[in-house]
Amino acid sequence: MHACCKKTLLLKNPFFLYIIMFLLGIVVGLSNIHFLQMMGTIIADIFIKIFKCISVPIIALSIIVTLSSYQSGLMGKILRKTGLYTITTTLISASVSCLLYYFIRPENVGLIGPASARPTAENTMNYWHYLSTQIPSNVFSPFLENQAISVLIIGITLGFAIRFIPDSQAKETVIHFFKGMHGLFFVITKWVVKVIPIGLFGFVTTTVVTMHHGVNISGMGQYFAVIILANLIQGLLVLPAWLKLNRISPYKTMQLMMPALSVAFFSKSSAGTLPITISTIENRLQVDPKISRFVLPLCTSINMNGCAAFIFATVIYLMQNHGVPITPITMGSWIIIATIAAIGNAGVPMGCFFLSASLLSSMNVPIILMGIILPFYSIIDMIETTLNVWSDSCVTKVIDTQKTKQEAHDGLPQVMGPAAPVAID
């Protein structure tokens, strides 16, 4: 009886279920059983749609509820810290990519497209035009089109506007409405978290099937090495060192965040992973929901460490391949540009790829090499997204820890607002 109970508890252990589904996905992906592979693909598609369905409203609702309920002084302080840490970590990531590029010095592929391959004025979109498209023309289109930046703008605007409603009764009614909707979506998130192992099976199966049809990467190994090493150094050295400076255990933090990091790796969408990230950081790292539900939606939209490394290496590499002189001034300038571009990038699959192509097109640099990068971008996107979510988690945990220490120093109760947190198992 005792052995039976232990076996039942083991099967209910989330980590054990993750391992089982991960291995099952690998086996199915490597097999020639078309039906099971198709089922894995369908499951992955369903979960990605579910993530998109709940993540965009959660971004808006989290920001609205937090801004409308926070004390002004504390809210501004946390907002400033989030911006500072986001810009700093993203800038460091781009700088690491720059240093690696300088020392590895990727060789040219020798593939230069014909004049006809150059982008025309009709299909060229520079970065500033991209940013202008993020200003919503109506309230509903960002939600229908999954535009995270636009949703963030709407959430911030509504959150601040609610604070200035003159009628106190109407103001409370509006706040309670958004709090109710916020709680509703987190109940749905709780249900999704329960069945995440099934989604992991679908993601792993789809990934293995894609990798099984790989192509030759001869001549671009050094370029890929720059991007992958930049992400690994940022994720395994820079961010853990920062956590250590704040007296937070990097190993324990990463271990507890594994459910969110694994979903991020296979879903390739930091915005889509947001509900799982919030649930994991609140329940496993014990971060105050008032912090996580404000900082994480912001970070998901603007904290793109992996994207900065990719944009820098890709733009410089394609410029180099097409005869553009690469000077120290050029590389220094692109550290800044890559940081700004990454902050404005949407947390969706292949967002960095298309943004890099847009930046290159705006400079009339032929983007034919992007077609060679594309078959391998799926793996790069997985690593980038995992780094983005890991960085988001680090920023949130550091801010929460600093807030707790400050409250303990001031002798204040560790409560940040009138709204009780929504529990998520």
N, C-alpha and C positions, 0 to 999 in steps of 0.2 A: 504493500500500500504506500509505504514511504517512497519507494523508488518510482512508483506511478505518479505520485504527486510532484516529485522532482522533475519528471519528464514533462508533465503538463506545464509546470512553471517555466521550464526551458523553452518549450514551444511558444509560450506567450511573451518571452523576452524579446523586445524590439530588435536588439543587436543580433540575436540569433536568427530572427526572421529576415533581417537585411542580408546576412551572410548566405542564407539558403536561397533567397531570391536572386542574389547576385550571381551565385554559382549556377543556378538554374538558367539564368539569362545567357551566361557564357556557353553553356552546353547547347541550348537551343540555337543560339546564334551561329555556332560552329557546325551544327548538324545540317543535314540536307532535307529536313522535314519542313516543307514549304508551309504547311498549314499552321504549325506552331510558330514559325517565324512571322507569318502574317498576323497571327493573334497578338504576338509581342508588339508588332508595329501598331496595330489598332489600339492596344492598351496604352502605349506611349502617346499616341495622338489624343486619346480621350483625356488622359491626365494633363497634357499640355493645355488643352482647351479648358479644363476645369481650373487650372492654375491661372490662366489668363482671365477667366470669368470672375474669379474672386479677388485676384491680386490688385487690379486697377481700382475697384471700389474701396478696397482696404487702404490703399495709398491715400485716397481722398478723405475717407472717413476718419482715419487715424490722425491726419493733419488737422481736419476741422474740429474734431472733439478735443484734441490736445490744445490747439491755439485758443479755442473758445473757453477753455476751463483753466488754463495755466495762469499763475500769478505773473504779471508782466515782467518783473525784474528777473525772476528765475528763468522764464521762457527765453528772454533775450540772451541770457548768459549761456544757456544750453545751445541755442541757435548759433551763437558766435563760436562756441567750442566745436560744434559739428562742422561748421564751415572751415575753421582753421585746420582741424585734423584731416578733413577730407582733402583740402587743397595740398596740405603737406605730404600726406601719404601718396597721393597721385603724382605729385611733383617728384618725389623720391623714386617712384616706380619708373617714370620716364627717364630719370637720370641714370638709374641702374641699367636700363636698356641702352642708353647712350654709351656708357662705359664699356659694356659688353660688346657693343658694335665696334667701338674703337679698337679694342684689343683683339677681337676675333677677325675683324675685317672680312666680311663675306665677299667671296669672289662673284664677279658678274656671271650671269647665265649666258650672255651673248645673244639673247633673243630680243631684237628690237623690232617693234611692229612697223608696218608701212604707214605712209602718211594717211591712208584711209582709215587706219585704226585710231587716229587721233580724235578725241571727242569734239563734237561740234558745239556751237553756241546753244543749240536747242536742248542738248542733253547735259550741259554743264551746270552744276549747282555748287556754288561755293559755300563755305561754312556759315557765313553770316546769313545767307539766304535760308540755309537749313534751320538756323535758330529762329528766323522770322516765321517759319512755317509752324513752329511750336506754339505760337500765340493762337489760342482757340478762337474760331469765328463764332462758335455758339457753345452752349454749356454741354451738349450731349455728344458732339462729334468725337472728342478725345476718348470718351468711354467706349464708343462704338469702334474706334480705330486703334484702341490700345496705345494711345500716346501718353507715356508715363510723365514726360515733362509737362505737357499741357494739363494733365490731371493734377499734377503737383501745383501748378499755378492756380488752378481753380480752387484746390483745397486750401491753399494759403490765403487766397483772397476771401473766400467764404469764412474761414476761421477767424480772420481779423475783423471782417464786417460784422459778424455776430456779436462781437464784443461791444460794438457801438450802437446796437439796437436800443433806442431810448426807452421803449416800453419793457420794463423788467419782466412782466408776465409773458409777453410775447417772446422775449429773449430766452427765458427758461424753457418755453414750449419748443422752440427751435433746437436748443441744446439737447433736450431730452429726446427729440426725434432722431437726431444724428447719433446720440449715444445708443438708442435702441437699435438703429440700423447697424451700428458698429458691433454691438453685441451679437446681433443676428448673424453677421458674416463670420464672426469668430466661432460661433456654434457650428456653422458649416465647415469652417477650417478644422475644427476638432474632429468632425466626421472624416474629413479627407486624410488627416494625419493617421487615423486608425488603419486606413487601407493603403498607406504609402508603400509598403513592401510590394504590393501587387504592381504599382506603378514603376517601382525600381526594376522589376523583372522586365517590363516592357521597354524601359530606357536602355537597359543593358543589352537586351536582345537586338534592338535596333542598331545600337552602337557597334556591336560585334559583327553584325551582318554588313554594315557599312565598311568597317575596317577590313573585312575579309576580301573585299573587292578593291584593295589598295592599288596604288600606282607608284611608279618609280620617282624618287625624290632626288635623283642624282643632280648635283650642281647647285642645290638649294639647301643642303644640309646645314651649312653654317648660318644661313639666315634663320632657319627654324631653331637652331641651337640658341641664337641670341634671344628669341622670344620666349622659348621654354625656360631657359636659364634665368632670364629676367623675372619671370613669374615665380619660379621656385625660390630664388634669392629673396624676393619681396615677401613671399608667403611663409618661408621657413626660417629666414634670418632676420629681416628688417622688422616685420610686424611682431614676431615673438620677442625680439629685443625691446621693442617699445612696451609690450605688455610687462616684461620683466622690470623695466624701469618704473612702472606703476604698481609693482609688487603683485602682479597677477601671474599665475602659473600658465605659461603658454601651452604646455603639453596637455594639462587638464582641460583648459579652455577648448583646445582643438578637438580633444577626444569627446567632450560633451556636445560640441557643435556638429559632430559627424552626420547625424540624420539630415540636417540642412545642407551640409557640404556635399553629401553624396547625391542628394536631389539636384543641387545646383550643377554638379558635374555632368549628370546625364540629361538634365532638362535644357541646359545651356541658356537659361534665362534667370537673371538675378531678380527681375520684377516678378516673374512667375513663381519663384521660390520664396518670395516674401512671406506669405502666410506661414510656411513651414519654418522659416528663419525666426519669425516672431514667436511662434509656439515653442521652438527649441530653446531660444535664449531666455525666455521667461520661466519655463518649467525646469530646465536643466542647469542653467547658469544663475537662476534666481534674480534676474534683472528686473527692476521695477517696471511694470507695464507702462507707467506714465513716461518712462524714458524710452523704452523699446518702441512704443507705438508712435513716438514722435521722431526719434533719431533714425530708425531703420527705414521708414518710407523716404526720408530725405536722402539718406545714404544710397538707397537703391537707385535713386534718380541721378545722383551727382557724384558718387564715390566709385570711380571706375579705374582701379589700379591696373588691372590686367589690360584694359583697353588702351591706356596711355602707353604701355610698353609696346603693344602691337602697332599702334598708329605711328609711333616714332620709328621703329625698325622698318616697317613696311614702306612708309613714305621715303625715308632716306635710301632704302635699298632700291626702290624703283627709280628714284631720281638718279642714283649712281649708275644703274643699268642703262639709262637713257642719256648718259653723257653730261648730266648736270654736275658742276663742281661741288664737292662736299667739303666745306671748310669748317674749322672749329666754330666760326660765327654761325654758319648754317645749322650745325648740330645744336648749338646752344639755343638758337631761335626756335628750333623744332621741339626742344624740351618744353618750352613754354606753350607753343601751339598745341602740342599733343596733350598737355595737361588740360588746357582750356577745352579742347575738342572732346576729350574723354569725359569731362564734367558735364558737357552738354549732350552726351550720347544717351540714348534710351536703353534701358536694361532688357533688351529683347535679343533672341538668337540672331547672330550675324550682324548685329548693330554696328560693331567696330569695323567689320569688313566693308560694309556699304559706306560708312562715314569716311574711311580711308580712301575708297575709290572716288568719292565726291571731292575730297580735298585734292587728290592728284589731278582729277579732271579740271578742277578750277585753275590749276597751274599749267594746263595743256600738256601734262605728262601722260604719254600713252599708258593705258592700264592693261595691256595684253598679258603681262605677267600675273595679274590678279587671277586670270583663268587657270594658271598653273598652281597658284596658292590655294585656290578654291577647294580642290579635292581633299586637302589636308586641314582646311580651316575648321572642320568639325572637331578635330582633336584639340586644336589651339583654343577654340571657343569654349570647350569643356574646362580646360585649365584656367582660362581667363575668368570665366564665370565663377568657378570655385574660389579663385583669389578675390574676386569682387565681393562675394558673400562673406568670405573669411575676414576681409578688411572691414566690411560693414559691422560684423560681429565684434571685431576688436575695438572699433571706434565707440560702439554702443556700450561695451563692457567697461572701457576706460572711463567714459563719461559717468556711467552709473556708479563706479567705484569712487570716483572723485566726489560725486554728489554725496554719497554715503559718508565718506570721511569728513566732508565739510559739515554735514549735519551733526555728526558725532562731535566735531570740534566746537561747533556753536551750541551744542546741547539742545538741538531742536529735534522734535519727533520726525521720523523718517517717512513723512507723508507729503505728497507733492500736489495734491489737488482734491477737490471735493468728490470726484467720481471714484467709486470702488473699482478695482481691476477686475476684468473678466477672466475667470479661471479657465485654463485650457489644460486638459490632462495630456 
